């Protein structure tokens, strides 16, 4: 099918420029944005993350000091790491507060903040200036530059655009109760996503109120608003309001 324009990166993340905002994933504009969450895709988040980490590891070969923080943080302030399945890479300018746990492969960009008690799981790409807050959990997701999941949030198999803010307690649900493929509701049609796990894609500057929930496969265009305690389903254009 021909996907609506508001399912593409140019509509969802219009200010995105991976040449100016540090290390960021590559999206293919001709494809729906959620294809990057497909682990079998050549352009998958997982493969891009592994390639990023490999390239940055090559950068430090031969240097007298490593510009990344993992070894500096080991055993301090209760920050813990699990690199069984891949490396954890944290830019030196990122701020990591006490009692954070990170599972590799994952990447934390320049000036990002990972606050007390956060849980960063495998295949998470936290871009520059993004925030993962107190007791928030991120798994197989992208927080684009300047996005925020600051208080008691769950972000699974999701993408947050610049300026997105999740109110306290917001959950981006990524798995149907029956565990089957996630479908999207697009202009009245039920469309297969090809993904078993698919949370939400939130366009730039969207704001979600406290304790809001997005059902699996939710897409919100730029500048959308979700009122507190509301559950949202489906694919919606920019400036949509959910109350």
PASEBA-1860 file (N, C-alpha, C; in nm, 3 decimals):
! residues 243
1> XXXXXXXX> 0.084/-0.119/0.000/0.000/0.000/0.000/0.087/0.124/0.000 ~ 0.028/0.237/-0.037/0.099/0.365/-0.032/0.076/0.426/0.106 ~ 0.186/0.440/0.179/0.174/0.487/0.317/0.148/0.637/0.319 ~ 0.061/0.683/0.409/0.038/0.827/0.422/0.168/0.900/0.455 ~ 0.179/1.024/0.412/0.303/1.100/0.432/0.339/1.112/0.580 ~ 0.237/1.112/0.666/0.267/1.131/0.807/0.321/1.005/0.874 ~ 0.349/0.899/0.798/0.420/0.783/0.853/0.567/0.786/0.815 ~ 0.613/0.891/0.747/0.752/0.900/0.701/0.831/0.997/0.788
9> XXXXXXXX> 0.962/0.983/0.786/1.048/1.064/0.872/1.035/1.212/0.843 ~ 1.019/1.250/0.717/1.014/1.392/0.683/0.894/1.463/0.745 ~ 0.787/1.388/0.773/0.671/1.447/0.838/0.677/1.433/0.990 ~ 0.723/1.318/1.037/0.725/1.294/1.181/0.839/1.368/1.251 ~ 0.953/1.378/1.183/1.072/1.440/1.243/1.131/1.542/1.145 ~ 1.059/1.649/1.113/1.100/1.740/1.007/1.232/1.812/1.031 ~ 1.271/1.832/1.156/1.397/1.903/1.183/1.515/1.808/1.200 ~ 1.489/1.678/1.184/1.595/1.580/1.205/1.706/1.599/1.102
17> XXXXXXXX> 1.830/1.608/1.150/1.945/1.622/1.063/2.061/1.548/1.127 ~ 2.091/1.429/1.074/2.193/1.348/1.141/2.334/1.396/1.114 ~ 2.350/1.511/1.046/2.484/1.566/1.027/2.518/1.671/1.133 ~ 2.418/1.709/1.215/2.440/1.819/1.309/2.413/1.783/1.454 ~ 2.366/1.664/1.481/2.319/1.634/1.616/2.390/1.513/1.677 ~ 2.518/1.496/1.647/2.590/1.383/1.702/2.549/1.253/1.634 ~ 2.577/1.143/1.701/2.547/1.012/1.644/2.397/0.985/1.649 ~ 2.337/0.968/1.533/2.193/0.941/1.524/2.169/0.831/1.422
25> XXXXXXXX> 2.058/0.760/1.434/2.028/0.654/1.337/1.996/0.711/1.200 ~ 2.002/0.624/1.100/1.966/0.660/0.963/1.829/0.603/0.931 ~ 1.740/0.690/0.881/1.607/0.648/0.839/1.598/0.656/0.687 ~ 1.517/0.571/0.628/1.491/0.575/0.484/1.355/0.640/0.464 ~ 1.354/0.757/0.402/1.230/0.836/0.396/1.123/0.770/0.310 ~ 1.162/0.686/0.216/1.063/0.622/0.130/0.986/0.512/0.203 ~ 1.034/0.474/0.319/0.973/0.366/0.395/0.900/0.421/0.517 ~ 0.800/0.348/0.568/0.741/0.389/0.696/0.846/0.381/0.806
33> XXXXXXXX> 0.840/0.476/0.899/0.945/0.490/0.999/0.965/0.363/1.082 ~ 0.857/0.288/1.105/0.869/0.172/1.195/0.954/0.059/1.138 ~ 0.990/0.064/1.010/1.075/-0.041/0.954/1.209/-0.052/1.026 ~ 1.254/0.058/1.085/1.381/0.054/1.158/1.373/-0.034/1.283 ~ 1.252/-0.060/1.330/1.234/-0.145/1.448/1.228/-0.294/1.414 ~ 1.234/-0.326/1.285/1.233/-0.466/1.240/1.374/-0.522/1.251 ~ 1.399/-0.617/1.340/1.536/-0.669/1.359/1.590/-0.739/1.236 ~ 1.503/-0.777/1.143/1.548/-0.845/1.021/1.576/-0.750/0.906
41> XXXXXXXX> 1.552/-0.621/0.926/1.577/-0.522/0.822/1.726/-0.491/0.813 ~ 1.774/-0.465/0.690/1.914/-0.427/0.674/1.943/-0.294/0.742 ~ 1.842/-0.213/0.758/1.857/-0.081/0.821/1.808/-0.082/0.965 ~ 1.805/-0.198/1.027/1.744/-0.211/1.161/1.821/-0.132/1.266 ~ 1.749/-0.091/1.368/1.810/-0.024/1.483/1.923/-0.109/1.539 ~ 1.900/-0.239/1.553/2.001/-0.327/1.611/2.130/-0.326/1.530 ~ 2.119/-0.342/1.397/2.240/-0.348/1.315/2.310/-0.213/1.311 ~ 2.233/-0.103/1.306/2.294/0.029/1.305/2.368/0.057/1.436
49> XXXXXXXX> 2.310/0.013/1.546/2.371/0.035/1.677/2.503/-0.041/1.687 ~ 2.504/-0.164/1.643/2.627/-0.244/1.646/2.735/-0.179/1.559 ~ 2.696/-0.131/1.440/2.793/-0.065/1.352/2.846/0.064/1.413 ~ 2.757/0.139/1.480/2.800/0.262/1.547/2.906/0.232/1.653 ~ 2.878/0.135/1.736/2.970/0.103/1.845/3.104/0.054/1.790 ~ 3.099/-0.027/1.685/3.224/-0.074/1.624/3.307/0.042/1.570 ~ 3.239/0.137/1.506/3.312/0.251/1.449/3.373/0.337/1.559 ~ 3.301/0.353/1.669/3.353/0.435/1.778/3.466/0.362/1.852
57> XXXXXXXX> 3.458/0.229/1.857/3.569/0.154/1.917/3.696/0.170/1.834 ~ 3.682/0.175/1.702/3.798/0.195/1.616/3.859/0.333/1.636 ~ 3.772/0.431/1.665/3.820/0.568/1.686/3.918/0.577/1.803 ~ 3.898/0.494/1.906/3.980/0.506/2.026/4.104/0.417/2.021 ~ 4.115/0.333/1.918/4.235/0.249/1.906/4.358/0.338/1.887 ~ 4.455/0.315/1.969/4.578/0.393/1.960/4.577/0.522/2.040 ~ 4.460/0.561/2.092/4.456/0.681/2.176/4.508/0.649/2.316 ~ 4.562/0.750/2.382/4.614/0.729/2.518/4.502/0.715/2.620
65> XXXXXXXX> 4.385/0.772/2.588/4.272/0.763/2.681/4.144/0.735/2.604 ~ 4.049/0.671/2.668/3.921/0.638/2.606/3.821/0.750/2.636 ~ 3.761/0.811/2.533/3.669/0.923/2.558/3.529/0.878/2.602 ~ 3.512/0.750/2.631/3.381/0.699/2.672/3.387/0.655/2.817 ~ 3.271/0.656/2.883/3.265/0.657/3.029/3.260/0.522/3.100 ~ 3.235/0.413/3.030/3.200/0.289/3.099/3.302/0.250/3.206 ~ 3.428/0.249/3.171/3.530/0.208/3.269/3.538/0.304/3.386 ~ 3.516/0.433/3.358/3.519/0.532/3.467/3.405/0.509/3.565
73> XXXXXXXX> 3.291/0.463/3.514/3.172/0.449/3.597/3.165/0.314/3.668 ~ 3.241/0.215/3.620/3.231/0.081/3.678/3.253/0.087/3.829 ~ 3.153/0.034/3.901/3.169/0.022/4.046/3.151/0.151/4.123 ~ 3.114/0.260/4.056/3.096/0.386/4.128/2.949/0.424/4.128 ~ 2.904/0.482/4.236/2.768/0.536/4.249/2.660/0.433/4.219 ~ 2.693/0.305/4.231/2.593/0.202/4.207/2.554/0.185/4.063 ~ 2.627/0.245/3.968/2.600/0.228/3.825/2.651/0.091/3.783 ~ 2.565/0.011/3.718/2.604/-0.125/3.681/2.581/-0.148/3.532
81> XXXXXXXX> 2.654/-0.247/3.477/2.650/-0.276/3.335/2.640/-0.426/3.311 ~ 2.571/-0.461/3.203/2.570/-0.599/3.155/2.610/-0.596/3.008 ~ 2.731/-0.640/2.979/2.782/-0.640/2.842/2.795/-0.782/2.787 ~ 2.711/-0.871/2.838/2.714/-1.010/2.793/2.688/-1.021/2.644 ~ 2.592/-0.945/2.593/2.553/-0.957/2.452/2.597/-0.839/2.366 ~ 2.674/-0.748/2.423/2.722/-0.634/2.346/2.769/-0.523/2.437 ~ 2.848/-0.429/2.382/2.905/-0.322/2.463/2.804/-0.215/2.502 ~ 2.835/-0.148/2.610/2.766/-0.025/2.649/2.861/0.090/2.618
89> XXXXXXXX> 2.815/0.189/2.543/2.900/0.302/2.507/2.832/0.431/2.550 ~ 2.903/0.509/2.631/2.848/0.632/2.687/2.945/0.746/2.658 ~ 2.897/0.849/2.589/2.982/0.964/2.562/3.023/1.032/2.693 ~ 3.145/1.087/2.693/3.202/1.141/2.816/3.120/1.258/2.870 ~ 3.051/1.331/2.784/2.973/1.447/2.829/2.835/1.409/2.882 ~ 2.795/1.283/2.865/2.665/1.239/2.918/2.669/1.236/3.070 ~ 2.554/1.260/3.133/2.545/1.257/3.278/2.472/1.131/3.322 ~ 2.539/1.047/3.400/2.482/0.922/3.448/2.471/0.930/3.600
97> XXXXXXXX> 2.349/0.930/3.652/2.329/0.943/3.796/2.336/0.807/3.865 ~ 2.340/0.804/3.998/2.356/0.677/4.071/2.243/0.578/4.044 ~ 2.277/0.450/4.063/2.182/0.338/4.059/2.119/0.317/3.923 ~ 2.190/0.351/3.817/2.146/0.324/3.681/2.201/0.188/3.638 ~ 2.120/0.111/3.562/2.168/-0.016/3.507/2.153/-0.011/3.356 ~ 2.260/-0.048/3.283/2.260/-0.046/3.138/2.298/-0.182/3.083 ~ 2.224/-0.226/2.979/2.250/-0.354/2.914/2.290/-0.329/2.770 ~ 2.402/-0.385/2.728/2.447/-0.368/2.591/2.389/-0.471/2.495
105> XXXXXXXX> 2.390/-0.437/2.365/2.446/-0.315/2.311/2.352/-0.195/2.330 ~ 2.410/-0.084/2.374/2.334/0.041/2.382/2.430/0.157/2.374 ~ 2.374/0.273/2.342/2.458/0.392/2.323/2.389/0.511/2.388 ~ 2.468/0.591/2.461/2.419/0.714/2.524/2.500/0.830/2.469 ~ 2.432/0.925/2.404/2.500/1.031/2.331/2.544/1.150/2.415 ~ 2.598/1.247/2.346/2.656/1.366/2.410/2.552/1.445/2.488 ~ 2.588/1.480/2.611/2.504/1.563/2.699/2.367/1.501/2.730 ~ 2.350/1.374/2.702/2.227/1.306/2.744/2.228/1.291/2.897
113> XXXXXXXX> 2.109/1.276/2.954/2.098/1.255/3.099/2.028/1.123/3.126 ~ 2.091/1.039/3.205/2.030/0.914/3.251/2.020/0.929/3.403 ~ 1.899/0.949/3.451/1.881/0.988/3.591/1.867/0.868/3.684 ~ 1.866/0.896/3.811/1.870/0.795/3.917/1.770/0.681/3.894 ~ 1.819/0.558/3.903/1.732/0.442/3.899/1.682/0.404/3.761 ~ 1.733/0.467/3.654/1.687/0.434/3.519/1.740/0.297/3.476 ~ 1.668/0.235/3.382/1.701/0.101/3.333/1.709/0.110/3.182 ~ 1.830/0.103/3.127/1.852/0.113/2.983/1.882/-0.027/2.932
121> XXXXXXXX> 1.788/-0.082/2.857/1.803/-0.220/2.810/1.866/-0.226/2.671 ~ 1.887/-0.349/2.625/1.959/-0.371/2.501/1.893/-0.302/2.381 ~ 1.981/-0.260/2.288/1.940/-0.197/2.162/1.866/-0.065/2.183 ~ 1.910/0.009/2.283/1.858/0.144/2.306/1.960/0.246/2.256 ~ 1.910/0.346/2.184/1.995/0.452/2.129/1.943/0.583/2.185 ~ 2.015/0.635/2.285/1.977/0.759/2.352/2.062/0.871/2.291 ~ 2.002/0.954/2.209/2.077/1.054/2.134/2.115/1.174/2.222 ~ 2.189/1.266/2.164/2.239/1.381/2.238/2.125/1.462/2.299
129> XXXXXXXX> 2.148/1.507/2.422/2.056/1.595/2.495/1.922/1.529/2.530 ~ 1.908/1.400/2.508/1.786/1.330/2.548/1.791/1.300/2.698 ~ 1.674/1.273/2.756/1.664/1.247/2.900/1.588/1.118/2.925 ~ 1.648/1.030/3.005/1.578/0.914/3.060/1.577/0.933/3.210 ~ 1.459/0.949/3.268/1.450/0.995/3.405/1.437/0.886/3.509 ~ 1.409/0.929/3.629/1.403/0.844/3.747/1.307/0.726/3.727 ~ 1.359/0.606/3.744/1.279/0.482/3.735/1.213/0.464/3.599 ~ 1.268/0.523/3.495/1.218/0.500/3.359/1.295/0.385/3.296
137> XXXXXXXX> 1.226/0.311/3.209/1.285/0.196/3.141/1.276/0.218/2.991 ~ 1.388/0.193/2.921/1.393/0.204/2.776/1.446/0.074/2.720 ~ 1.378/0.021/2.617/1.419/-0.105/2.556/1.400/-0.099/2.405 ~ 1.505/-0.131/2.329/1.500/-0.136/2.182/1.425/-0.015/2.126 ~ 1.475/0.103/2.163/1.406/0.226/2.125/1.507/0.334/2.091 ~ 1.456/0.439/2.025/1.538/0.555/1.990/1.478/0.678/2.055 ~ 1.559/0.748/2.133/1.521/0.881/2.181/1.602/0.980/2.099 ~ 1.538/1.045/2.002/1.609/1.140/1.918/1.650/1.263/2.000
145> XXXXXXXX> 1.743/1.343/1.948/1.799/1.454/2.027/1.693/1.542/2.091 ~ 1.709/1.562/2.222/1.620/1.652/2.295/1.489/1.593/2.340 ~ 1.465/1.464/2.317/1.340/1.403/2.365/1.355/1.361/2.510 ~ 1.239/1.343/2.579/1.243/1.321/2.724/1.143/1.214/2.767 ~ 1.195/1.119/2.843/1.111/1.022/2.915/1.152/1.035/3.062 ~ 1.107/1.141/3.131/1.173/1.184/3.254/1.124/1.126/3.386 ~ 1.005/1.064/3.389/0.952/1.023/3.520/0.871/0.894/3.510 ~ 0.923/0.784/3.560/0.844/0.661/3.573/0.781/0.617/3.440
153> XXXXXXXX> 0.858/0.624/3.333/0.805/0.590/3.201/0.852/0.453/3.154 ~ 0.773/0.391/3.066/0.818/0.272/2.994/0.817/0.304/2.846 ~ 0.931/0.283/2.781/0.948/0.310/2.638/1.001/0.182/2.574 ~ 0.914/0.106/2.511/0.954/-0.020/2.448/0.930/-0.018/2.299 ~ 1.033/-0.051/2.220/1.020/-0.063/2.074/0.953/0.061/2.015 ~ 1.007/0.176/2.050/0.945/0.305/2.018/1.047/0.405/1.969 ~ 0.997/0.515/1.912/1.082/0.625/1.867/1.020/0.756/1.915 ~ 1.101/0.838/1.985/1.055/0.968/2.033/1.127/1.077/1.957
161> XXXXXXXX> 1.051/1.170/1.896/1.110/1.280/1.822/1.157/1.393/1.911 ~ 1.231/1.486/1.851/1.281/1.603/1.923/1.167/1.677/1.991 ~ 1.191/1.716/2.115/1.092/1.795/2.188/0.977/1.716/2.245 ~ 0.974/1.585/2.222/0.869/1.502/2.283/0.891/1.496/2.433 ~ 0.783/1.506/2.508/0.792/1.492/2.654/0.683/1.397/2.702 ~ 0.724/1.298/2.779/0.629/1.205/2.840/0.603/1.249/2.983 ~ 0.477/1.272/3.016/0.442/1.305/3.153/0.470/1.188/3.246 ~ 0.468/1.214/3.376/0.497/1.110/3.474/0.402/0.991/3.457
169> XXXXXXXX> 0.460/0.872/3.453/0.379/0.752/3.446/0.332/0.711/3.308 ~ 0.374/0.781/3.203/0.332/0.745/3.067/0.396/0.612/3.028 ~ 0.315/0.525/2.966/0.363/0.394/2.922/0.336/0.379/2.773 ~ 0.440/0.341/2.699/0.427/0.312/2.556/0.426/0.161/2.540 ~ 0.307/0.104/2.543/0.291/-0.042/2.541/0.337/-0.097/2.406 ~ 0.409/-0.210/2.409/0.471/-0.261/2.286/0.430/-0.403/2.249 ~ 0.342/-0.467/2.325/0.309/-0.608/2.301/0.161/-0.630/2.325 ~ 0.094/-0.692/2.225/-0.046/-0.727/2.242/-0.062/-0.832/2.352
177> XXXXXXXX> -0.177/-0.836/2.415/-0.201/-0.935/2.520/-0.190/-1.078/2.468 ~ -0.225/-1.099/2.340/-0.217/-1.235/2.285/-0.082/-1.263/2.220 ~ 0.011/-1.167/2.223/0.146/-1.188/2.173/0.160/-1.197/2.022 ~ 0.054/-1.166/1.947/0.060/-1.178/1.802/0.103/-1.046/1.737 ~ 0.111/-1.046/1.604/0.158/-0.931/1.529/0.075/-0.806/1.558 ~ 0.146/-0.693/1.566/0.081/-0.565/1.589/0.026/-0.512/1.456 ~ -0.099/-0.469/1.459/-0.162/-0.406/1.342/-0.179/-0.257/1.368 ~ -0.177/-0.180/1.260/-0.198/-0.036/1.270/-0.334/0.000/1.214
185> XXXXXXXX> -0.396/0.100/1.271/-0.522/0.152/1.219/-0.492/0.279/1.141 ~ -0.496/0.267/1.007/-0.461/0.380/0.919/-0.580/0.413/0.830 ~ -0.636/0.530/0.853/-0.749/0.579/0.773/-0.859/0.473/0.760 ~ -0.891/0.413/0.873/-1.000/0.317/0.879/-0.963/0.175/0.841 ~ -0.840/0.153/0.796/-0.797/0.019/0.758/-0.708/-0.042/0.866 ~ -0.715/-0.173/0.877/-0.630/-0.247/0.970/-0.513/-0.304/0.890 ~ -0.393/-0.253/0.919/-0.275/-0.282/0.837/-0.169/-0.353/0.920 ~ -0.116/-0.464/0.866/-0.013/-0.540/0.937/0.117/-0.461/0.941
193> XXXXXXXX> 0.181/-0.458/1.057/0.309/-0.387/1.072/0.429/-0.475/1.041 ~ 0.410/-0.607/1.046/0.522/-0.698/1.032/0.601/-0.716/1.160 ~ 0.556/-0.654/1.267/0.629/-0.658/1.394/0.543/-0.721/1.504 ~ 0.606/-0.804/1.584/0.537/-0.858/1.701/0.546/-0.761/1.819 ~ 0.655/-0.687/1.825/0.673/-0.586/1.929/0.690/-0.450/1.864 ~ 0.598/-0.360/1.896/0.596/-0.228/1.834/0.521/-0.136/1.930 ~ 0.592/-0.040/1.985/0.532/0.052/2.081/0.468/0.171/2.013 ~ 0.532/0.287/2.023/0.476/0.410/1.965/0.584/0.488/1.892
201> XXXXXXXX> 0.541/0.564/1.792/0.628/0.661/1.726/0.564/0.797/1.747 ~ 0.638/0.885/1.813/0.584/1.014/1.854/0.654/1.126/1.779 ~ 0.578/1.198/1.696/0.633/1.306/1.617/0.683/1.420/1.703 ~ 0.766/1.503/1.643/0.832/1.614/1.715/0.733/1.698/1.796 ~ 0.779/1.731/1.917/0.709/1.825/2.006/0.573/1.774/2.053 ~ 0.548/1.646/2.039/0.424/1.591/2.097/0.437/1.585/2.248 ~ 0.324/1.605/2.317/0.323/1.610/2.463/0.219/1.513/2.516 ~ 0.262/1.423/2.605/0.171/1.324/2.662/0.154/1.351/2.810
209> XXXXXXXX> 0.029/1.363/2.855/0.001/1.393/2.994/0.025/1.274/3.086 ~ 0.026/1.302/3.216/0.058/1.201/3.317/-0.034/1.079/3.305 ~ 0.027/0.962/3.315/-0.043/0.833/3.318/-0.117/0.799/3.188 ~ -0.084/0.868/3.080/-0.138/0.830/2.950/-0.073/0.698/2.906 ~ -0.145/0.624/2.821/-0.095/0.497/2.768/-0.117/0.496/2.617 ~ -0.017/0.452/2.542/-0.036/0.428/2.399/-0.039/0.277/2.378 ~ -0.139/0.230/2.306/-0.146/0.089/2.271/-0.044/0.056/2.163 ~ -0.007/-0.073/2.148/0.093/-0.110/2.048/0.056/-0.058/1.909
217> XXXXXXXX> 0.157/-0.003/1.838/0.137/0.044/1.703/0.076/0.182/1.692 ~ 0.092/0.264/1.794/0.039/0.401/1.790/0.140/0.495/1.726 ~ 0.091/0.582/1.637/0.176/0.685/1.576/0.105/0.819/1.589 ~ 0.177/0.917/1.644/0.124/1.052/1.659/0.208/1.149/1.577 ~ 0.143/1.229/1.493/0.215/1.329/1.416/0.267/1.441/1.505 ~ 0.345/1.530/1.446/0.407/1.639/1.520/0.304/1.722/1.597 ~ 0.349/1.771/1.713/0.269/1.864/1.794/0.135/1.805/1.837 ~ 0.130/1.674/1.852/0.008/1.613/1.905/0.006/1.624/2.057
225> XXXXXXXX> -0.115/1.615/2.112/-0.133/1.628/2.257/-0.222/1.514/2.305 ~ -0.177/1.448/2.411/-0.257/1.345/2.477/-0.285/1.392/2.619 ~ -0.409/1.401/2.655/-0.445/1.445/2.790/-0.411/1.338/2.893 ~ -0.398/1.376/3.021/-0.367/1.279/3.126/-0.470/1.166/3.133 ~ -0.422/1.047/3.166/-0.505/0.928/3.190/-0.579/0.878/3.067 ~ -0.537/0.920/2.948/-0.603/0.878/2.824/-0.524/0.765/2.760 ~ -0.596/0.669/2.700/-0.533/0.562/2.622/-0.555/0.589/2.474 ~ -0.447/0.582/2.396/-0.451/0.617/2.254/-0.418/0.495/2.170
233> XXXXXXXX> -0.490/0.478/2.060/-0.466/0.373/1.963/-0.470/0.432/1.823 ~ -0.390/0.379/1.732/-0.403/0.416/1.591/-0.295/0.510/1.542 ~ -0.311/0.551/1.416/-0.216/0.639/1.348/-0.285/0.773/1.323 ~ -0.222/0.881/1.370/-0.288/1.012/1.370/-0.197/1.118/1.309 ~ -0.253/1.213/1.238/-0.171/1.319/1.176/-0.126/1.422/1.279 ~ -0.052/1.522/1.231/0.001/1.625/1.321/-0.112/1.703/1.387 ~ -0.077/1.756/1.506/-0.166/1.841/1.585/-0.295/1.770/1.626 ~ -0.290/1.638/1.633/-0.408/1.565/1.682/-0.415/1.581/1.833
241> XXX> -0.538/1.584/1.885/-0.561/1.600/2.029/-0.643/1.481/2.077 ~ -0.599/1.420/2.186/-0.664/1.299/2.239/-0.703/1.326/2.383 ~ -0.834/1.321/2.409/-0.882/1.358/2.543/-0.986/1.259/2.593
END
